[in-house]
Amino acid sequence: MKISVLGLGYVGSVSAACLARDGHTVIGVDPNPIKVDLINGGKSPVVETEVGELVAQHAADGSLSATTDAAQAIEQTDIALICVGTPGQDNGALDLTYLERAAGDVGRALVGLDRYYAVVVRSTVLPGTCRNLVIPTIEQESGLRHGVDFGVVMNPEFLREASAVYDFYNPPKIVVGSDVGDETEDADDRAVDMLLSLAPPTDAPVVRAPFEVAEMVKYVDNAWHALKVGFGNEIGRICHPLEIDSHAVMDIFCLDQKLNISAKYLKPGMAFGGSCLPKDVRAINYHARSHDVDLPILGNLTASNETHLERAVKLILDTGVRDVAILGLSFKAGTDDLREAPMVEVAERLLGKGLNLKIYDQNVSLARLTGANAKFIHDHLPHIGELLVDDIDQAIDTAQTVVVGNSDPAFVEVVDQVADDVNVVDLVRIMTEPPERANYKGLGW
């Protein structure tokens, strides 16, 4: 295929070199003549393992060239990869000057081009950028219609410096963002198909998603990586004064791929609770303070959790009704453990606001409340006998709002069948696909 690569920085240079290696004809585009001359002279504008050799080889055989003239490159190609920089400003906002300029260049170049053209955004951009900036700019400059005359696809890159060529051929995932579900879906398939034809043979999952999801993924990835680095460093800081080998600790930590290095606990839902997490987070922070160690990440876990719980309460109060059914009181489905269960705190705060509550949890009943649970309910919810009911129907029969508090599978049917005029506040995403009803509220989705 004939490909334009707009922007010969790190991502653009790597992408151009690898695509030329794969047998495509690639024209790099950059307003900086120094970068253009380097490519045409067989030298890479960036220092990256293998890229220099690839540029030299394919500039020599003619499959890789560069120009400052975007229109000339687009006229000679079938697809453009926008890889321009999106530098951050002092306040954290992105400078989209280069992206807007590249989109404008594409739009002007498409005037009079009598064929469908695909545009792939590989630059890292915040959600809404393709739909609200890139597409309108191209349409305005070209007079053409997205999904008819040209297609835009978001394809975030996952290249690490010093191993970018390896990552290009061994991606963790291939994410393709488009206007999935919109009227132009069939037309956009052309751009998606053209992009996917460029992908190297790989077992990586290919995921199609709306523009905004694809744009957000890269930020989630990088925020998670930054969080992991910060977390590891804080473990090192607390281990050091204790004369504990932090690397030995983290080596053992990383052996657990069922919980620690996995998708567990990473889906948005209710605040954490139970007998272990709150207590142990407080304990490690207490221990750190006693050794004069500052742990900004670990030290703010409880505050973050409290903010999330407050949001859950507000979501319920915002329905504006007084009769509320809570389905699930224990901190996790399948247990009767109420120790630091966030739904207990939610119930207390709702009672304090004067709401009428009925609570159903098949694992929590007066007949089975003994020992620590009995004392806990006596101390924290003295009116539990009046609030707990024995079956779901009894809980929801007069409810104006139904709150799903844990992931008991029995609650799926309730949410699916509850009357249309009843509010549903889902704090755990009990449904894989949230129901399409105006009065359904999810906590983070």
C-alpha positions as CSV (number, residue, x, y, z in Angstrom):
1,M,0.0,0.0,0.0
2,K,1.1,3.6,-0.5
3,I,1.2,5.4,2.9
4,S,1.8,8.9,4.1
5,V,3.2,9.4,7.6
6,L,2.6,12.9,8.9
7,G,5.1,13.8,11.6
8,L,8.6,12.4,11.7
9,G,9.1,12.4,15.4
10,Y,9.5,9.3,17.4
11,V,6.2,7.5,16.6
12,G,6.2,8.7,12.9
13,S,9.8,7.6,12.2
14,V,9.4,4.2,13.8
15,S,6.1,3.6,12.0
16,A,7.5,4.8,8.6
17,A,10.6,2.6,8.9
18,C,8.6,-0.5,9.9
19,L,5.9,-0.1,7.2
20,A,8.6,0.3,4.6
21,R,10.2,-2.9,5.9
22,D,6.9,-4.6,5.4
23,G,6.9,-3.8,1.7
24,H,4.8,-0.7,1.6
25,T,5.8,2.5,-0.1
26,V,6.0,5.2,2.6
27,I,6.3,9.0,2.2
28,G,7.2,10.8,5.4
29,V,5.9,14.3,5.9
30,D,7.3,17.0,8.2
31,P,7.6,20.8,8.1
32,N,11.2,20.5,9.4
33,P,13.5,20.2,6.4
34,I,16.2,18.8,8.6
35,K,14.2,15.7,9.4
36,V,13.2,15.3,5.7
37,D,16.8,15.6,4.6
38,L,17.9,13.0,7.1
39,I,15.3,10.5,5.9
40,N,16.1,11.1,2.3
41,G,19.8,10.7,3.1
42,G,19.2,7.3,4.8
43,K,19.5,8.6,8.4
44,S,16.9,8.4,11.2
45,P,15.7,11.6,12.8
46,V,15.4,9.7,16.1
47,V,17.8,7.4,18.0
48,E,16.0,4.1,18.4
49,T,17.2,0.5,18.2
50,E,17.0,-0.9,14.6
51,V,15.4,2.2,13.2
52,G,18.6,3.7,11.8
53,E,19.3,0.5,9.8
54,L,15.8,0.3,8.5
55,V,15.8,3.9,7.3
56,A,19.1,3.4,5.6
57,Q,18.0,0.3,3.8
58,H,14.6,1.5,2.6
59,A,15.7,5.0,1.7
60,A,18.3,3.3,-0.5
61,D,15.8,1.0,-2.2
62,G,13.3,3.8,-2.7
63,S,10.4,2.4,-0.5
64,L,10.9,5.2,2.1
65,S,11.2,8.9,1.3
66,A,10.2,12.2,2.9
67,T,8.9,15.6,1.9
68,T,7.8,18.9,3.5
69,D,4.8,19.0,1.0
70,A,1.8,17.2,2.6
71,A,-0.4,17.7,-0.5
72,Q,2.2,16.0,-2.7
73,A,2.5,13.0,-0.3
74,I,-1.3,12.6,0.0
75,E,-1.9,12.8,-3.7
76,Q,0.5,9.8,-4.1
77,T,-0.9,7.7,-1.3
78,D,-4.0,5.8,-0.2
79,I,-3.8,6.3,3.6
80,A,-2.3,8.9,5.9
81,L,-1.0,8.2,9.4
82,I,-1.0,11.3,11.6
83,C,1.8,11.0,14.1
84,V,2.4,14.6,15.0
85,G,3.2,15.7,18.6
86,T,0.6,16.8,21.1
87,P,2.8,18.5,23.7
88,G,1.5,19.3,27.1
89,Q,1.1,22.9,28.4
90,D,1.8,24.1,31.8
91,N,-1.8,23.6,33.0
92,G,-1.8,20.0,31.7
93,A,-3.9,20.8,28.6
94,L,-2.6,19.6,25.2
95,D,-1.3,21.8,22.5
96,L,-3.2,20.5,19.4
97,T,-1.6,23.1,17.0
98,Y,0.3,20.4,15.1
99,L,-2.7,18.0,14.9
100,E,-5.0,20.7,13.7
101,R,-2.4,21.8,11.1
102,A,-2.0,18.2,9.9
103,A,-5.8,17.7,9.6
104,G,-6.0,20.9,7.7
105,D,-3.2,19.8,5.3
106,V,-5.1,16.5,4.7
107,G,-8.3,18.3,4.1
108,R,-6.8,20.7,1.5
109,A,-5.0,17.9,-0.2
110,L,-8.2,15.9,-0.6
111,V,-9.8,18.6,-2.7
112,G,-10.1,17.2,-6.2
113,L,-8.9,13.8,-5.2
114,D,-11.4,11.5,-6.8
115,R,-11.1,8.5,-4.5
116,Y,-11.8,7.4,-1.0
117,Y,-9.0,8.2,1.5
118,A,-8.3,6.8,4.9
119,V,-6.8,8.9,7.8
120,V,-5.4,7.2,10.9
121,V,-4.7,9.3,14.0
122,R,-1.8,7.7,16.0
123,S,-1.0,10.9,18.0
124,T,-2.0,10.6,21.7
125,V,-5.1,12.8,22.1
126,L,-7.8,13.2,24.7
127,P,-11.3,11.8,24.2
128,G,-13.4,13.7,21.7
129,T,-10.5,15.0,19.6
130,C,-11.2,12.9,16.5
131,R,-14.9,13.6,16.5
132,N,-14.7,17.3,17.4
133,L,-11.5,18.4,15.8
134,V,-9.9,16.1,13.3
135,I,-13.1,15.2,11.3
136,P,-14.6,18.7,11.3
137,T,-11.3,20.2,10.2
138,I,-10.9,17.8,7.3
139,E,-14.5,18.3,6.2
140,Q,-14.2,22.1,6.4
141,E,-11.0,22.2,4.4
142,S,-12.0,19.6,1.8
143,G,-15.7,20.2,1.4
144,L,-16.0,16.4,1.6
145,R,-18.0,14.1,4.0
146,H,-16.6,11.8,6.6
147,G,-17.8,8.3,6.1
148,V,-18.5,8.9,2.4
149,D,-15.4,10.5,0.8
150,F,-12.9,9.8,3.5
151,G,-12.7,7.9,6.8
152,V,-11.0,8.7,10.1
153,V,-9.8,6.0,12.4
154,M,-8.1,6.3,15.8
155,N,-5.3,3.8,16.3
156,P,-3.3,4.5,19.5
157,E,0.3,3.3,19.6
158,F,1.9,1.3,22.3
159,L,5.6,1.8,21.5
160,R,8.2,1.8,24.3
161,E,11.4,3.7,23.7
162,A,14.4,1.4,23.1
163,S,12.2,-1.4,22.1
164,A,9.8,0.3,19.6
165,V,10.5,-1.9,16.6
166,Y,9.9,-5.0,18.7
167,D,6.7,-3.5,20.0
168,F,5.5,-2.5,16.5
169,Y,5.6,-6.2,15.6
170,N,4.5,-7.5,18.9
171,P,1.7,-5.2,20.2
172,P,-0.1,-6.0,23.4
173,K,-3.4,-5.1,21.6
174,I,-4.6,-3.4,18.4
175,V,-7.2,-0.8,19.2
176,V,-9.3,0.7,16.3
177,G,-11.5,3.6,17.1
178,S,-14.2,4.7,14.7
179,D,-17.8,6.0,14.8
180,V,-19.1,2.5,15.8
181,G,-22.9,2.4,15.7
182,D,-23.3,5.7,13.8
183,E,-25.0,5.8,10.4
184,T,-21.6,5.9,8.7
185,E,-20.4,2.6,10.2
186,D,-20.4,0.8,6.8
187,A,-18.4,3.5,5.1
188,D,-15.9,3.6,8.0
189,D,-15.3,-0.1,7.6
190,R,-13.3,0.8,4.5
191,A,-10.9,2.9,6.6
192,V,-10.8,0.3,9.3
193,D,-10.0,-2.5,6.8
194,M,-7.3,-0.4,5.2
195,L,-5.7,0.2,8.6
196,L,-5.9,-3.5,9.6
197,S,-4.3,-4.6,6.4
198,L,-1.2,-2.8,7.6
199,A,-1.0,-4.7,10.9
200,P,1.8,-7.2,11.1
201,P,1.0,-10.9,11.7
202,T,0.2,-11.1,15.4
203,D,-1.8,-12.9,18.0
204,A,-2.7,-9.7,19.7
205,P,-6.4,-9.0,20.2
206,V,-8.0,-6.6,17.8
207,V,-10.6,-4.4,19.5
208,R,-13.0,-2.1,17.7
209,A,-14.4,0.7,19.8
210,P,-15.9,4.2,19.6
211,F,-13.5,7.0,19.0
212,E,-13.6,8.2,22.6
213,V,-12.9,4.7,24.0
214,A,-9.9,4.3,21.8
215,E,-8.6,7.7,22.6
216,M,-9.0,7.1,26.4
217,V,-7.2,3.8,26.4
218,K,-3.7,5.3,25.9
219,Y,-4.2,7.6,28.8
220,V,-5.4,4.8,31.0
221,D,-2.4,2.7,30.0
222,N,0.1,5.5,30.8
223,A,-1.6,6.5,34.1
224,W,-1.5,2.8,35.2
225,H,2.2,2.6,34.3
226,A,2.9,5.8,36.2
227,L,0.9,4.4,39.2
228,K,2.9,1.2,39.1
229,V,6.2,3.1,39.1
230,G,5.0,5.2,42.0
231,F,3.6,2.3,43.9
232,G,6.9,0.3,43.5
233,N,8.9,3.3,44.6
234,E,6.7,3.8,47.7
235,I,7.2,0.2,48.7
236,G,10.9,0.8,48.4
237,R,10.7,3.8,50.6
238,I,8.9,1.9,53.4
239,C,11.1,-1.2,53.1
240,H,14.4,0.7,53.3
241,P,14.2,1.9,56.9
242,L,13.0,-1.5,57.9
243,E,16.1,-3.1,56.3
244,I,13.8,-5.2,54.0
245,D,14.9,-6.0,50.5
246,S,12.2,-4.3,48.5
247,H,13.1,-6.1,45.3
248,A,12.7,-9.5,47.0
249,V,9.2,-8.3,48.3
250,M,8.1,-7.2,44.8
251,D,9.5,-10.3,43.1
252,I,7.2,-12.3,45.3
253,F,4.3,-9.9,44.8
254,C,4.6,-10.2,41.0
255,L,4.4,-14.0,41.2
256,D,0.7,-13.7,41.9
257,Q,-0.9,-13.3,38.5
258,K,-4.4,-14.4,39.8
259,L,-4.9,-11.1,41.7
260,N,-1.9,-8.8,41.8
261,I,-0.9,-8.8,38.1
262,S,-4.3,-9.4,36.5
263,A,-7.6,-7.7,35.6
264,K,-8.9,-8.3,39.2
265,Y,-10.0,-5.2,41.0
266,L,-9.5,-3.0,38.0
267,K,-13.1,-2.6,36.9
268,P,-14.9,0.6,38.1
269,G,-17.4,-0.3,40.8
270,M,-18.1,0.3,44.5
271,A,-15.6,1.5,47.1
272,F,-13.4,-1.1,48.6
273,G,-14.2,-2.5,52.1
274,G,-14.2,-5.7,54.1
275,S,-12.0,-7.0,56.9
276,C,-8.6,-6.7,55.2
277,L,-8.1,-3.8,52.7
278,P,-9.2,-0.8,54.9
279,K,-7.4,-2.1,58.0
280,D,-4.1,-3.0,56.1
281,V,-4.0,0.2,54.2
282,R,-4.3,2.1,57.5
283,A,-1.6,-0.1,59.1
284,I,1.0,0.3,56.4
285,N,0.5,4.1,56.4
286,Y,0.8,4.2,60.2
287,H,4.0,2.2,60.0
288,A,5.4,4.5,57.4
289,R,4.6,7.6,59.5
290,S,6.2,6.0,62.5
291,H,9.4,5.8,60.5
292,D,9.0,9.4,59.0
293,V,8.3,8.0,55.5
294,D,6.0,9.9,53.2
295,L,3.8,7.8,51.0
296,P,1.6,10.1,48.9
297,I,0.0,7.4,46.8
298,L,-0.7,4.8,49.6
299,G,-1.5,7.7,52.0
300,N,-4.3,8.9,49.8
301,L,-6.0,5.5,49.1
302,T,-8.4,5.9,52.0
303,A,-9.3,9.5,51.0
304,S,-9.9,8.3,47.4
305,N,-12.1,5.5,48.6
306,E,-14.1,8.0,50.8
307,T,-14.6,10.3,47.9
308,H,-16.0,7.4,45.8
309,L,-18.3,6.4,48.6
310,E,-19.6,10.0,48.9
311,R,-20.3,9.9,45.2
312,A,-22.3,6.7,45.6
313,V,-24.4,8.4,48.3
314,K,-25.0,11.5,46.2
315,L,-26.0,9.4,43.2
316,I,-28.8,7.9,45.3
317,L,-29.8,11.2,46.9
318,D,-30.0,12.8,43.5
319,T,-32.9,10.6,42.5
320,G,-34.9,12.8,44.9
321,V,-37.0,10.0,46.3
322,R,-37.5,8.7,49.9
323,D,-38.3,5.0,49.6
324,V,-35.1,3.1,48.7
325,A,-34.4,-0.6,48.5
326,I,-30.8,-1.7,48.9
327,L,-29.9,-5.1,47.4
328,G,-26.7,-6.4,48.9
329,L,-25.3,-5.2,52.2
330,S,-22.2,-7.3,52.7
331,F,-19.0,-5.9,51.1
332,K,-18.9,-8.8,48.6
333,A,-21.6,-11.2,47.2
334,G,-21.4,-14.7,48.7
335,T,-20.4,-13.6,52.2
336,D,-22.1,-12.2,55.2
337,D,-19.1,-10.1,56.3
338,L,-20.2,-6.6,57.2
339,R,-16.9,-5.4,58.6
340,E,-16.3,-2.0,56.9
341,A,-18.7,-2.9,54.2
342,P,-19.2,0.3,52.2
343,M,-22.9,-0.4,51.8
344,V,-23.3,-0.2,55.6
345,E,-21.9,3.3,55.5
346,V,-24.1,4.1,52.6
347,A,-27.2,2.9,54.5
348,E,-26.2,4.9,57.6
349,R,-25.8,8.1,55.6
350,L,-29.1,7.6,53.8
351,L,-30.9,7.0,57.1
352,G,-29.3,10.2,58.4
353,K,-30.9,12.1,55.5
354,G,-34.3,10.8,56.4
355,L,-34.8,8.2,53.7
356,N,-36.9,5.0,54.2
357,L,-34.8,1.9,53.6
358,K,-35.5,-1.8,53.0
359,I,-32.4,-4.0,52.8
360,Y,-32.2,-7.4,51.2
361,D,-29.1,-9.7,51.3
362,Q,-29.6,-13.4,51.2
363,N,-26.4,-13.9,53.2
364,V,-27.3,-11.5,55.9
365,S,-30.3,-12.2,58.1
366,L,-31.1,-11.8,61.8
367,A,-31.1,-15.6,62.2
368,R,-27.5,-15.9,61.2
369,L,-26.1,-12.8,62.8
370,T,-23.9,-14.0,65.5
371,G,-20.6,-13.0,67.1
372,A,-18.8,-10.1,65.4
373,N,-21.6,-9.5,62.9
374,A,-24.2,-9.3,65.6
375,K,-22.1,-6.7,67.6
376,F,-21.3,-4.8,64.4
377,I,-24.9,-4.4,63.4
378,H,-25.9,-3.5,67.0
379,D,-23.3,-0.8,67.1
380,H,-23.7,0.6,63.6
381,L,-27.2,-0.1,62.5
382,P,-29.4,-0.5,65.6
383,H,-32.6,-0.5,63.5
384,I,-31.4,-3.4,61.3
385,G,-34.3,-5.6,62.4
386,E,-36.7,-3.1,60.8
387,L,-34.6,-2.7,57.7
388,L,-33.7,-6.2,56.7
389,V,-36.3,-8.1,54.7
390,D,-36.5,-11.8,53.8
391,D,-37.0,-11.6,50.0
392,I,-36.3,-9.4,47.1
393,D,-40.0,-8.7,46.3
394,Q,-40.6,-7.5,49.8
395,A,-37.6,-5.1,49.4
396,I,-38.7,-3.5,46.2
397,D,-42.5,-3.6,46.4
398,T,-42.7,0.1,47.5
399,A,-39.3,1.3,46.4
400,Q,-38.9,4.3,44.2
401,T,-35.2,3.7,43.9
402,V,-33.5,0.3,43.8
403,V,-29.8,0.3,44.7
404,V,-27.6,-2.6,43.7
405,G,-24.9,-2.9,46.4
406,N,-23.0,-6.0,45.5
407,S,-22.7,-8.5,42.6
408,D,-25.1,-11.2,43.7
409,P,-26.3,-12.7,40.4
410,A,-29.9,-12.7,41.6
411,F,-29.9,-8.9,41.3
412,V,-29.5,-9.1,37.5
413,E,-33.1,-10.2,37.0
414,V,-34.4,-7.5,39.4
415,V,-32.7,-4.7,37.4
416,D,-33.9,-6.2,34.2
417,Q,-37.6,-6.4,35.3
418,V,-38.0,-3.5,37.7
419,A,-40.8,-1.1,36.7
420,D,-39.9,1.7,34.3
421,D,-40.8,4.4,36.7
422,V,-38.4,3.1,39.4
423,N,-34.9,4.5,39.6
424,V,-32.0,2.0,39.4
425,V,-28.7,3.0,41.0
426,D,-26.2,0.3,40.1
427,L,-23.0,0.6,42.2
428,V,-21.3,-2.5,40.9
429,R,-22.3,-2.8,37.2
430,I,-24.4,-5.9,37.8
431,M,-25.3,-6.0,34.1
432,T,-22.6,-6.6,31.5
433,E,-24.5,-4.1,29.2
434,P,-26.3,-1.4,31.3
435,P,-30.0,-1.3,30.4
436,E,-31.2,1.4,28.1
437,R,-33.5,3.3,30.5
438,A,-33.4,7.0,31.4
439,N,-33.6,6.4,35.1
440,Y,-30.7,3.9,35.3
441,K,-27.6,5.4,37.0
442,G,-24.2,3.7,37.1
443,L,-21.3,4.5,39.3
444,G,-18.6,5.4,36.8
445,W,-20.2,4.2,33.6
